[in-house]
Amino acid sequence: SYHWINIGVSADPHSFQNPFKMLLENYNEDDLIVVKLDIDANDIELEFLRQIMVNTQLQKLIDQLYWENNSVFGMGSDQEIT
């Protein structure tokens, strides 16, 4: 089935508004999961990317990740994914 979930989000991994918490609780590796990360708030987007990078279970769940980098890396920005 197809689910379009368009609600407010929270980067807090324990929040019910964290989309990755919902993915981890409701889906498995057999499901096709496509994530489009487009929040237009760099601090939140980078935190979500960090959560993917450190959580191997999330990495296994997400089949495709689409993300537009709105940061200005290398041009005076001090933001980085750690």
N, CA, C and O atoms as a GROMACS GRO file, in nm:
protein
  328
    1SER      N    1   0.083  -0.119   0.000
    1SER     CA    2   0.000   0.000   0.000
    1SER      C    3   0.088   0.125   0.000
    1SER      O    4   0.209   0.117   0.024
    2TYR      N    5   0.029   0.236  -0.026
    2TYR     CA    6   0.098   0.364  -0.040
    2TYR      C    7   0.056   0.456   0.074
    2TYR      O    8  -0.063   0.475   0.098
    3HIS      N    9   0.154   0.514   0.143
    3HIS     CA   10   0.123   0.605   0.253
    3HIS      C   11   0.194   0.737   0.228
    3HIS      O   12   0.314   0.740   0.204
    4TRP      N   13   0.121   0.845   0.233
    4TRP     CA   14   0.177   0.980   0.223
    4TRP      C   15   0.156   1.043   0.359
    4TRP      O   16   0.042   1.066   0.400
    5ILE      N   17   0.264   1.071   0.428
    5ILE     CA   18   0.254   1.124   0.564
    5ILE      C   19   0.310   1.265   0.563
    5ILE      O   20   0.432   1.284   0.554
    6ASN      N   21   0.224   1.364   0.571
    6ASN     CA   22   0.264   1.503   0.560
    6ASN      C   23   0.218   1.577   0.686
    6ASN      O   24   0.113   1.641   0.688
    7ILE      N   25   0.300   1.567   0.792
    7ILE     CA   26   0.267   1.630   0.919
    7ILE      C   27   0.390   1.703   0.971
    7ILE      O   28   0.499   1.688   0.916
    8GLY      N   29   0.373   1.781   1.076
    8GLY     CA   30   0.487   1.844   1.142
    8GLY      C   31   0.580   1.737   1.197
    8GLY      O   32   0.538   1.626   1.228
    9VAL      N   33   0.707   1.771   1.210
    9VAL     CA   34   0.805   1.674   1.256
    9VAL      C   35   0.884   1.727   1.374
    9VAL      O   36   0.890   1.847   1.401
   10SER      N   37   0.945   1.632   1.444
   10SER     CA   38   1.038   1.663   1.551
   10SER      C   39   1.161   1.578   1.530
   10SER      O   40   1.151   1.459   1.499
   11ALA      N   41   1.278   1.637   1.547
   11ALA     CA   42   1.402   1.562   1.533
   11ALA      C   43   1.435   1.481   1.659
   11ALA      O   44   1.530   1.403   1.658
   12ASP      N   45   1.358   1.499   1.764
   12ASP     CA   46   1.378   1.421   1.887
   12ASP      C   47   1.348   1.274   1.856
   12ASP      O   48   1.235   1.242   1.819
   13PRO      N   49   1.445   1.186   1.869
   13PRO     CA   50   1.423   1.045   1.834
   13PRO      C   51   1.312   0.976   1.913
   13PRO      O   52   1.263   0.872   1.870
   14HIS      N   53   1.272   1.031   2.026
   14HIS     CA   54   1.170   0.969   2.110
   14HIS      C   55   1.031   1.030   2.088
   14HIS      O   56   0.933   0.982   2.145
   15SER      N   57   1.023   1.134   2.008
   15SER     CA   58   0.895   1.202   1.985
   15SER      C   59   0.806   1.122   1.889
   15SER      O   60   0.855   1.058   1.796
   16PHE      N   61   0.676   1.126   1.914
   16PHE     CA   62   0.583   1.061   1.822
   16PHE      C   63   0.582   1.132   1.687
   16PHE      O   64   0.532   1.077   1.589
   17GLN      N   65   0.637   1.252   1.681
   17GLN     CA   66   0.643   1.327   1.555
   17GLN      C   67   0.774   1.303   1.479
   17GLN      O   68   0.800   1.369   1.378
   18ASN      N   69   0.855   1.212   1.528
   18ASN     CA   70   0.977   1.176   1.455
   18ASN      C   71   0.940   1.068   1.354
   18ASN      O   72   0.901   0.959   1.393
   19PRO      N   73   0.951   1.097   1.224
   19PRO     CA   74   0.908   0.999   1.124
   19PRO      C   75   0.989   0.870   1.128
   19PRO      O   76   0.937   0.764   1.093
   20PHE      N   77   1.114   0.876   1.170
   20PHE     CA   78   1.195   0.755   1.175
   20PHE      C   79   1.151   0.665   1.289
   20PHE      O   80   1.161   0.542   1.278
   21LYS      N   81   1.104   0.722   1.398
   21LYS     CA   82   1.048   0.641   1.507
   21LYS      C   83   0.929   0.562   1.455
   21LYS      O   84   0.914   0.443   1.484
   22MET      N   85   0.843   0.629   1.377
   22MET     CA   86   0.727   0.563   1.320
   22MET      C   87   0.768   0.452   1.224
   22MET      O   88   0.708   0.345   1.223
   23LEU      N   89   0.871   0.477   1.142
   23LEU     CA   90   0.918   0.374   1.049
   23LEU      C   91   0.969   0.252   1.126
   23LEU      O   92   0.935   0.138   1.093
   24LEU      N   93   1.050   0.278   1.228
   24LEU     CA   94   1.108   0.168   1.304
   24LEU      C   95   1.002   0.084   1.376
   24LEU      O   96   1.019  -0.036   1.393
   25GLU      N   97   0.893   0.147   1.418
   25GLU     CA   98   0.790   0.078   1.494
   25GLU      C   99   0.688   0.005   1.406
   25GLU      O  100   0.620  -0.086   1.454
   26ASN      N  101   0.675   0.045   1.279
   26ASN     CA  102   0.564  -0.005   1.199
   26ASN      C  103   0.602  -0.078   1.070
   26ASN      O  104   0.516  -0.138   1.006
   27TYR      N  105   0.729  -0.074   1.032
   27TYR     CA  106   0.766  -0.132   0.903
   27TYR      C  107   0.886  -0.224   0.919
   27TYR      O  108   0.955  -0.221   1.021
   28ASN      N  109   0.910  -0.306   0.817
   28ASN     CA  110   1.024  -0.396   0.821
   28ASN      C  111   1.098  -0.390   0.688
   28ASN      O  112   1.058  -0.317   0.597
   29GLU      N  113   1.205  -0.467   0.677
   29GLU     CA  114   1.292  -0.462   0.559
   29GLU      C  115   1.224  -0.509   0.432
   29GLU      O  116   1.271  -0.478   0.322
   30ASP      N  117   1.113  -0.582   0.442
   30ASP     CA  118   1.040  -0.627   0.324
   30ASP      C  119   0.956  -0.516   0.262
   30ASP      O  120   0.913  -0.529   0.147
   31ASP      N  121   0.932  -0.409   0.335
   31ASP     CA  122   0.854  -0.297   0.284
   31ASP      C  123   0.943  -0.206   0.199
   31ASP      O  124   1.061  -0.190   0.227
   32LEU      N  125   0.885  -0.149   0.097
   32LEU     CA  126   0.955  -0.050   0.015
   32LEU      C  127   0.936   0.086   0.081
   32LEU      O  128   0.824   0.136   0.091
   33ILE      N  129   1.047   0.146   0.127
   33ILE     CA  130   1.040   0.274   0.198
   33ILE      C  131   1.124   0.376   0.122
   33ILE      O  132   1.245   0.360   0.105
   34VAL      N  133   1.056   0.481   0.078
   34VAL     CA  134   1.120   0.592   0.008
   34VAL      C  135   1.102   0.715   0.096
   34VAL      O  136   0.989   0.750   0.132
   35VAL      N  137   1.212   0.782   0.130
   35VAL     CA  138   1.207   0.899   0.217
   35VAL      C  139   1.251   1.020   0.134
   35VAL      O  140   1.358   1.020   0.074
   36LYS      N  141   1.166   1.121   0.134
   36LYS     CA  142   1.203   1.250   0.074
   36LYS      C  143   1.217   1.348   0.191
   36LYS      O  144   1.119   1.383   0.256
   37LEU      N  145   1.339   1.390   0.215
   37LEU     CA  146   1.369   1.478   0.327
   37LEU      C  147   1.382   1.620   0.273
   37LEU      O  148   1.482   1.656   0.212
   38ASP      N  149   1.278   1.701   0.297
   38ASP     CA  150   1.275   1.838   0.245
   38ASP      C  151   1.200   1.924   0.346
   38ASP      O  152   1.081   1.951   0.330
   39ILE      N  153   1.271   1.967   0.449
   39ILE     CA  154   1.209   2.042   0.557
   39ILE      C  155   1.241   2.190   0.550
   39ILE      O  156   1.171   2.272   0.610
   40ASP      N  157   1.345   2.226   0.476
   40ASP     CA  158   1.391   2.366   0.462
   40ASP      C  159   1.432   2.427   0.595
   40ASP      O  160   1.421   2.548   0.616
   41ALA      N  161   1.478   2.343   0.683
   41ALA     CA  162   1.539   2.386   0.810
   41ALA      C  163   1.663   2.301   0.827
   41ALA      O  164   1.655   2.185   0.869
   42ASN      N  165   1.778   2.359   0.794
   42ASN     CA  166   1.901   2.280   0.788
   42ASN      C  167   1.932   2.206   0.916
   42ASN      O  168   1.977   2.092   0.912
   43ASP      N  169   1.910   2.269   1.032
   43ASP     CA  170   1.944   2.201   1.157
   43ASP      C  171   1.861   2.075   1.176
   43ASP      O  172   1.913   1.974   1.223
   44ILE      N  173   1.734   2.078   1.139
   44ILE     CA  174   1.648   1.960   1.153
   44ILE      C  175   1.685   1.855   1.048
   44ILE      O  176   1.695   1.737   1.080
   45GLU      N  177   1.705   1.898   0.924
   45GLU     CA  178   1.743   1.802   0.819
   45GLU      C  179   1.873   1.732   0.854
   45GLU      O  180   1.884   1.610   0.839
   46LEU      N  181   1.972   1.806   0.900
   46LEU     CA  182   2.100   1.746   0.934
   46LEU      C  183   2.087   1.648   1.051
   46LEU      O  184   2.156   1.546   1.054
   47GLU      N  185   2.000   1.679   1.145
   47GLU     CA  186   1.978   1.586   1.257
   47GLU      C  187   1.913   1.457   1.207
   47GLU      O  188   1.950   1.348   1.252
   48PHE      N  189   1.818   1.467   1.116
   48PHE     CA  190   1.758   1.346   1.060
   48PHE      C  191   1.862   1.265   0.983
   48PHE      O  192   1.863   1.142   0.994
   49LEU      N  193   1.947   1.329   0.907
   49LEU     CA  194   2.053   1.258   0.835
   49LEU      C  195   2.148   1.190   0.934
   49LEU      O  196   2.191   1.077   0.911
   50ARG      N  197   2.181   1.258   1.042
   50ARG     CA  198   2.267   1.199   1.144
   50ARG      C  199   2.201   1.074   1.202
   50ARG      O  200   2.268   0.973   1.224
   51GLN      N  201   2.071   1.081   1.227
   51GLN     CA  202   2.000   0.965   1.282
   51GLN      C  203   2.009   0.846   1.188
   51GLN      O  204   2.023   0.732   1.234
   52ILE      N  205   2.000   0.870   1.059
   52ILE     CA  206   2.014   0.761   0.962
   52ILE      C  207   2.155   0.705   0.966
   52ILE      O  208   2.175   0.584   0.962
   53MET      N  209   2.253   0.794   0.972
   53MET     CA  210   2.393   0.752   0.967
   53MET      C  211   2.434   0.666   1.088
   53MET      O  212   2.520   0.580   1.075
   54VAL      N  213   2.373   0.688   1.203
   54VAL     CA  214   2.414   0.614   1.323
   54VAL      C  215   2.324   0.495   1.354
   54VAL      O  216   2.354   0.418   1.446
   55ASN      N  217   2.215   0.478   1.280
   55ASN     CA  218   2.120   0.372   1.310
   55ASN      C  219   2.116   0.272   1.194
   55ASN      O  220   2.055   0.299   1.090
   56THR      N  221   2.182   0.159   1.212
   56THR     CA  222   2.187   0.061   1.104
   56THR      C  223   2.049   0.002   1.073
   56THR      O  224   2.023  -0.039   0.960
   57GLN      N  225   1.961  -0.004   1.172
   57GLN     CA  226   1.825  -0.053   1.146
   57GLN      C  227   1.751   0.040   1.051
   57GLN      O  228   1.681  -0.006   0.960
   58LEU      N  229   1.767   0.172   1.070
   58LEU     CA  230   1.707   0.268   0.976
   58LEU      C  231   1.768   0.254   0.837
   58LEU      O  232   1.697   0.258   0.737
   59GLN      N  233   1.899   0.237   0.831
   59GLN     CA  234   1.966   0.221   0.703
   59GLN      C  235   1.912   0.101   0.627
   59GLN      O  236   1.897   0.106   0.504
   60LYS      N  237   1.881  -0.006   0.697
   60LYS     CA  238   1.827  -0.126   0.633
   60LYS      C  239   1.683  -0.106   0.587
   60LYS      O  240   1.640  -0.166   0.488
   61LEU      N  241   1.609  -0.023   0.658
   61LEU     CA  242   1.468   0.000   0.623
   61LEU      C  243   1.452   0.090   0.500
   61LEU      O  244   1.365   0.066   0.416
   62ILE      N  245   1.534   0.192   0.490
   62ILE     CA  246   1.516   0.294   0.385
   62ILE      C  247   1.578   0.245   0.255
   62ILE      O  248   1.699   0.223   0.246
   63ASP      N  249   1.491   0.228   0.153
   63ASP     CA  250   1.538   0.182   0.023
   63ASP      C  251   1.591   0.296  -0.063
   63ASP      O  252   1.691   0.280  -0.134
   64GLN      N  253   1.527   0.410  -0.056
   64GLN     CA  254   1.569   0.528  -0.132
   64GLN      C  255   1.555   0.650  -0.042
   64GLN      O  256   1.457   0.666   0.030
   65LEU      N  257   1.656   0.737  -0.048
   65LEU     CA  258   1.654   0.862   0.028
   65LEU      C  259   1.677   0.977  -0.069
   65LEU      O  260   1.779   0.980  -0.139
   66TYR      N  261   1.585   1.070  -0.073
   66TYR     CA  262   1.598   1.190  -0.154
   66TYR      C  263   1.611   1.309  -0.060
   66TYR      O  264   1.529   1.327   0.030
   67TRP      N  265   1.714   1.390  -0.082
   67TRP     CA  266   1.741   1.503   0.005
   67TRP      C  267   1.807   1.613  -0.076
   67TRP      O  268   1.907   1.589  -0.145
   68GLU      N  269   1.754   1.732  -0.068
   68GLU     CA  270   1.815   1.848  -0.131
   68GLU      C  271   1.900   1.919  -0.028
   68GLU      O  272   1.850   1.966   0.074
   69ASN      N  273   2.029   1.927  -0.055
   69ASN     CA  274   2.120   1.992   0.038
   69ASN      C  275   2.103   2.143   0.027
   69ASN      O  276   2.144   2.205  -0.072
   70ASN      N  277   2.042   2.203   0.130
   70ASN     CA  278   2.022   2.347   0.133
   70ASN      C  279   2.133   2.419   0.208
   70ASN      O  280   2.129   2.541   0.224
   71SER      N  281   2.232   2.344   0.254
   71SER     CA  282   2.343   2.403   0.330
   71SER      C  283   2.441   2.468   0.234
   71SER      O  284   2.437   2.448   0.113
   72VAL      N  285   2.528   2.546   0.293
   72VAL     CA  286   2.630   2.616   0.215
   72VAL      C  287   2.766   2.563   0.259
   72VAL      O  288   2.853   2.640   0.300
   73PHE      N  289   2.784   2.432   0.250
   73PHE     CA  290   2.909   2.371   0.292
   73PHE      C  291   3.024   2.430   0.212
   73PHE      O  292   3.014   2.451   0.091
   74GLY      N  293   3.133   2.458   0.280
   74GLY     CA  294   3.252   2.508   0.214
   74GLY      C  295   3.248   2.656   0.182
   74GLY      O  296   3.342   2.709   0.123
   75MET      N  297   3.142   2.722   0.219
   75MET     CA  298   3.130   2.864   0.189
   75MET      C  299   3.102   2.942   0.318
   75MET      O  300   3.016   3.030   0.322
   76GLY      N  301   3.177   2.909   0.422
   76GLY     CA  302   3.162   2.981   0.546
   76GLY      C  303   3.067   2.918   0.645
   76GLY      O  304   3.049   2.969   0.756
   77SER      N  305   3.004   2.808   0.606
   77SER     CA  306   2.911   2.741   0.696
   77SER      C  307   2.989   2.655   0.796
   77SER      O  308   3.087   2.590   0.759
   78ASP      N  309   2.946   2.654   0.920
   78ASP     CA  310   3.010   2.569   1.020
   78ASP      C  311   2.925   2.444   1.046
   78ASP      O  312   2.956   2.368   1.138
   79GLN      N  313   2.819   2.421   0.967
   79GLN     CA  314   2.735   2.304   0.988
   79GLN      C  315   2.802   2.181   0.926
   79GLN      O  316   2.857   2.187   0.816
   80GLU      N  317   2.794   2.073   0.998
   80GLU     CA  318   2.844   1.946   0.946
   80GLU      C  319   2.765   1.833   1.010
   80GLU      O  320   2.707   1.850   1.117
   81ILE      N  321   2.764   1.721   0.946
   81ILE     CA  322   2.696   1.603   0.999
   81ILE      C  323   2.800   1.525   1.075
   81ILE      O  324   2.902   1.484   1.019
   82THR      N  325   2.775   1.503   1.204
   82THR     CA  326   2.871   1.427   1.285
   82THR      C  327   2.808   1.304   1.342
   82THR      O  328   2.875   1.228   1.413
   0.00000   0.00000   0.00000
